[in-house]
């Protein structure tokens, strides 16, 4: 079974979904995490597939 998780926002929003994704992968599920492009390398370092979305941190910094 494949599961898609979505986290939009800052690291505080993404990190819990990353932890959930790692646990689900350990339980045998296929996991893809949709999160800001700025988190892609970090997510991939945990062995999860990532689909990069809008960088919310950059969006919040822009006027």
N, CA, C and O atoms as a GROMACS GRO file, in nm:
protein
  252
    1UNK      N    1   0.085  -0.117   0.000
    1UNK     CA    2   0.000   0.000   0.000
    1UNK      C    3   0.090   0.124   0.000
    1UNK      O    4   0.193   0.128   0.066
    2UNK      N    5   0.047   0.224  -0.075
    2UNK     CA    6   0.123   0.349  -0.081
    2UNK      C    7   0.044   0.459  -0.011
    2UNK      O    8  -0.078   0.467  -0.022
    3UNK      N    9   0.116   0.543   0.062
    3UNK     CA   10   0.055   0.652   0.137
    3UNK      C   11   0.123   0.782   0.098
    3UNK      O   12   0.246   0.787   0.084
    4UNK      N   13   0.043   0.887   0.080
    4UNK     CA   14   0.096   1.020   0.053
    4UNK      C   15   0.066   1.107   0.173
    4UNK      O   16  -0.048   1.117   0.218
    5UNK      N   17   0.170   1.171   0.226
    5UNK     CA   18   0.156   1.264   0.337
    5UNK      C   19   0.183   1.404   0.284
    5UNK      O   20   0.264   1.422   0.193
    6UNK      N   21   0.116   1.504   0.340
    6UNK     CA   22   0.134   1.642   0.296
    6UNK      C   23   0.165   1.729   0.416
    6UNK      O   24   0.097   1.723   0.518
    7UNK      N   25   0.268   1.810   0.403
    7UNK     CA   26   0.304   1.905   0.508
    7UNK      C   27   0.336   2.038   0.443
    7UNK      O   28   0.425   2.046   0.358
    8UNK      N   29   0.265   2.140   0.482
    8UNK     CA   30   0.287   2.273   0.426
    8UNK      C   31   0.324   2.366   0.540
    8UNK      O   32   0.252   2.375   0.640
    9UNK      N   33   0.435   2.435   0.525
    9UNK     CA   34   0.476   2.530   0.628
    9UNK      C   35   0.623   2.521   0.657
    9UNK      O   36   0.705   2.504   0.567
   10UNK      N   37   0.656   2.534   0.783
   10UNK     CA   38   0.795   2.537   0.827
   10UNK      C   39   0.837   2.398   0.875
   10UNK      O   40   0.761   2.302   0.868
   11UNK      N   41   0.960   2.390   0.923
   11UNK     CA   42   1.011   2.261   0.970
   11UNK      C   43   0.923   2.201   1.080
   11UNK      O   44   0.908   2.079   1.089
   12UNK      N   45   0.867   2.286   1.163
   12UNK     CA   46   0.778   2.238   1.269
   12UNK      C   47   0.653   2.170   1.217
   12UNK      O   48   0.591   2.090   1.288
   13UNK      N   49   0.616   2.200   1.094
   13UNK     CA   50   0.502   2.134   1.030
   13UNK      C   51   0.545   2.007   0.958
   13UNK      O   52   0.471   1.909   0.952
   14UNK      N   53   0.666   2.009   0.903
   14UNK     CA   54   0.715   1.899   0.821
   14UNK      C   55   0.771   1.785   0.906
   14UNK      O   56   0.750   1.668   0.874
   15UNK      N   57   0.841   1.818   1.013
   15UNK     CA   58   0.909   1.715   1.092
   15UNK      C   59   0.816   1.607   1.146
   15UNK      O   60   0.852   1.489   1.140
   16UNK      N   61   0.697   1.641   1.199
   16UNK     CA   62   0.608   1.533   1.246
   16UNK      C   63   0.564   1.440   1.133
   16UNK      O   64   0.551   1.319   1.153
   17UNK      N   65   0.540   1.496   1.014
   17UNK     CA   66   0.502   1.412   0.900
   17UNK      C   67   0.618   1.325   0.855
   17UNK      O   68   0.598   1.211   0.812
   18UNK      N   69   0.738   1.378   0.865
   18UNK     CA   70   0.857   1.299   0.832
   18UNK      C   71   0.869   1.180   0.928
   18UNK      O   72   0.894   1.068   0.885
   19UNK      N   73   0.851   1.206   1.057
   19UNK     CA   74   0.857   1.098   1.156
   19UNK      C   75   0.749   0.993   1.129
   19UNK      O   76   0.775   0.873   1.138
   20UNK      N   77   0.629   1.038   1.097
   20UNK     CA   78   0.520   0.945   1.064
   20UNK      C   79   0.555   0.864   0.940
   20UNK      O   80   0.533   0.743   0.935
   21UNK      N   81   0.610   0.932   0.839
   21UNK     CA   82   0.649   0.864   0.717
   21UNK      C   83   0.755   0.758   0.739
   21UNK      O   84   0.747   0.649   0.682
   22UNK      N   85   0.852   0.788   0.822
   22UNK     CA   86   0.958   0.691   0.853
   22UNK      C   87   0.898   0.569   0.923
   22UNK      O   88   0.934   0.455   0.892
   23UNK      N   89   0.807   0.592   1.017
   23UNK     CA   90   0.742   0.480   1.088
   23UNK      C   91   0.656   0.397   0.993
   23UNK      O   92   0.655   0.274   1.001
   24UNK      N   93   0.584   0.462   0.904
   24UNK     CA   94   0.502   0.389   0.808
   24UNK      C   95   0.588   0.307   0.713
   24UNK      O   96   0.554   0.194   0.679
   25UNK      N   97   0.699   0.366   0.668
   25UNK     CA   98   0.790   0.292   0.580
   25UNK      C   99   0.845   0.169   0.652
   25UNK      O  100   0.856   0.062   0.593
   26UNK      N  101   0.880   0.184   0.780
   26UNK     CA  102   0.931   0.071   0.859
   26UNK      C  103   0.826  -0.038   0.874
   26UNK      O  104   0.859  -0.156   0.891
   27UNK      N  105   0.698   0.001   0.868
   27UNK     CA  106   0.589  -0.096   0.878
   27UNK      C  107   0.555  -0.159   0.743
   27UNK      O  108   0.464  -0.241   0.733
   28UNK      N  109   0.628  -0.120   0.640
   28UNK     CA  110   0.610  -0.183   0.509
   28UNK      C  111   0.531  -0.105   0.406
   28UNK      O  112   0.505  -0.156   0.298
   29UNK      N  113   0.493   0.016   0.438
   29UNK     CA  114   0.417   0.098   0.344
   29UNK      C  115   0.511   0.175   0.252
   29UNK      O  116   0.624   0.208   0.289
   30UNK      N  117   0.464   0.203   0.132
   30UNK     CA  118   0.534   0.296   0.044
   30UNK      C  119   0.488   0.435   0.080
   30UNK      O  120   0.368   0.460   0.090
   31UNK      N  121   0.582   0.527   0.101
   31UNK     CA  122   0.546   0.660   0.150
   31UNK      C  123   0.606   0.766   0.059
   31UNK      O  124   0.724   0.759   0.022
   32UNK      N  125   0.525   0.863   0.024
   32UNK     CA  126   0.572   0.982  -0.046
   32UNK      C  127   0.527   1.102   0.036
   32UNK      O  128   0.413   1.107   0.081
   33UNK      N  129   0.617   1.197   0.056
   33UNK     CA  130   0.586   1.316   0.135
   33UNK      C  131   0.587   1.438   0.044
   33UNK      O  132   0.688   1.466  -0.021
   34UNK      N  133   0.477   1.510   0.040
   34UNK     CA  134   0.468   1.635  -0.032
   34UNK      C  135   0.504   1.745   0.066
   34UNK      O  136   0.436   1.764   0.167
   35UNK      N  137   0.610   1.818   0.037
   35UNK     CA  138   0.656   1.924   0.127
   35UNK      C  139   0.736   2.026   0.046
   35UNK      O  140   0.769   2.002  -0.070
   36UNK      N  141   0.768   2.138   0.109
   36UNK     CA  142   0.844   2.243   0.043
   36UNK      C  143   0.974   2.192  -0.016
   36UNK      O  144   1.041   2.106   0.041
   37UNK      N  145   1.009   2.248  -0.131
   37UNK     CA  146   1.132   2.208  -0.200
   37UNK      C  147   1.255   2.225  -0.112
   37UNK      O  148   1.353   2.151  -0.126
   38UNK      N  149   1.251   2.320  -0.021
   38UNK     CA  150   1.365   2.343   0.068
   38UNK      C  151   1.387   2.228   0.166
   38UNK      O  152   1.492   2.222   0.230
   39UNK      N  153   1.291   2.137   0.179
   39UNK     CA  154   1.305   2.022   0.268
   39UNK      C  155   1.337   1.892   0.194
   39UNK      O  156   1.354   1.788   0.257
   40UNK      N  157   1.346   1.897   0.061
   40UNK     CA  158   1.358   1.775  -0.020
   40UNK      C  159   1.480   1.691   0.019
   40UNK      O  160   1.466   1.571   0.042
   41UNK      N  161   1.597   1.751   0.027
   41UNK     CA  162   1.718   1.674   0.058
   41UNK      C  163   1.709   1.612   0.197
   41UNK      O  164   1.751   1.498   0.218
   42UNK      N  165   1.654   1.685   0.291
   42UNK     CA  166   1.639   1.636   0.428
   42UNK      C  167   1.545   1.514   0.431
   42UNK      O  168   1.576   1.414   0.495
   43UNK      N  169   1.432   1.524   0.363
   43UNK     CA  170   1.336   1.414   0.358
   43UNK      C  171   1.398   1.293   0.290
   43UNK      O  172   1.385   1.181   0.339
   44UNK      N  173   1.465   1.315   0.177
   44UNK     CA  174   1.528   1.205   0.105
   44UNK      C  175   1.637   1.137   0.188
   44UNK      O  176   1.662   1.018   0.171
   45UNK      N  177   1.702   1.212   0.277
   45UNK     CA  178   1.807   1.152   0.360
   45UNK      C  179   1.750   1.046   0.455
   45UNK      O  180   1.825   0.964   0.509
   46UNK      N  181   1.619   1.048   0.476
   46UNK     CA  182   1.553   0.946   0.559
   46UNK      C  183   1.495   0.834   0.474
   46UNK      O  184   1.426   0.746   0.526
   47UNK      N  185   1.523   0.837   0.345
   47UNK     CA  186   1.480   0.729   0.257
   47UNK      C  187   1.338   0.737   0.206
   47UNK      O  188   1.285   0.640   0.153
   48UNK      N  189   1.275   0.853   0.221
   48UNK     CA  190   1.139   0.869   0.172
   48UNK      C  191   1.139   0.937   0.036
   48UNK      O  192   1.228   1.017   0.006
   49UNK      N  193   1.039   0.904  -0.044
   49UNK     CA  194   1.019   0.977  -0.169
   49UNK      C  195   0.964   1.114  -0.133
   49UNK      O  196   0.887   1.129  -0.039
   50UNK      N  197   1.005   1.214  -0.209
   50UNK     CA  198   0.954   1.349  -0.183
   50UNK      C  199   0.903   1.408  -0.314
   50UNK      O  200   0.964   1.391  -0.419
   51UNK      N  201   0.792   1.476  -0.304
   51UNK     CA  202   0.740   1.554  -0.415
   51UNK      C  203   0.746   1.698  -0.370
   51UNK      O  204   0.664   1.741  -0.288
   52UNK      N  205   0.842   1.776  -0.422
   52UNK     CA  206   0.860   1.913  -0.376
   52UNK      C  207   0.744   2.003  -0.418
   52UNK      O  208   0.697   1.999  -0.532
   53UNK      N  209   0.699   2.083  -0.325
   53UNK     CA  210   0.592   2.180  -0.349
   53UNK      C  211   0.647   2.319  -0.323
   53UNK      O  212   0.768   2.338  -0.312
   54UNK      N  213   0.561   2.414  -0.314
   54UNK     CA  214   0.598   2.553  -0.289
   54UNK      C  215   0.677   2.566  -0.159
   54UNK      O  216   0.643   2.504  -0.059
   55UNK      N  217   0.781   2.647  -0.161
   55UNK     CA  218   0.862   2.674  -0.042
   55UNK      C  219   0.788   2.776   0.044
   55UNK      O  220   0.797   2.897   0.018
   56UNK      N  221   0.716   2.730   0.144
   56UNK     CA  222   0.634   2.819   0.227
   56UNK      C  223   0.718   2.917   0.308
   56UNK      O  224   0.674   3.029   0.331
   57UNK      N  225   0.837   2.877   0.351
   57UNK     CA  226   0.922   2.969   0.426
   57UNK      C  227   0.961   3.088   0.339
   57UNK      O  228   0.960   3.202   0.386
   58UNK      N  229   0.995   3.063   0.213
   58UNK     CA  230   1.030   3.172   0.122
   58UNK      C  231   0.908   3.260   0.095
   58UNK      O  232   0.919   3.383   0.088
   59UNK      N  233   0.793   3.199   0.081
   59UNK     CA  234   0.671   3.274   0.058
   59UNK      C  235   0.639   3.365   0.176
   59UNK      O  236   0.596   3.478   0.157
   60UNK      N  237   0.659   3.317   0.297
   60UNK     CA  238   0.631   3.397   0.416
   60UNK      C  239   0.729   3.513   0.430
   60UNK      O  240   0.695   3.617   0.487
   61UNK      N  241   0.852   3.497   0.378
   61UNK     CA  242   0.951   3.604   0.386
   61UNK      C  243   0.929   3.712   0.280
   61UNK      O  244   0.976   3.824   0.296
   62UNK      N  245   0.859   3.679   0.172
   62UNK     CA  246   0.842   3.776   0.064
   62UNK      C  247   0.734   3.877   0.099
   62UNK      O  248   0.638   3.845   0.169
   63UNK      N  249   0.750   3.998   0.048
   63UNK     CA  250   0.651   4.104   0.080
   63UNK      C  251   0.517   4.085   0.012
   63UNK      O  252   0.427   4.167   0.031
   0.00000   0.00000   0.00000
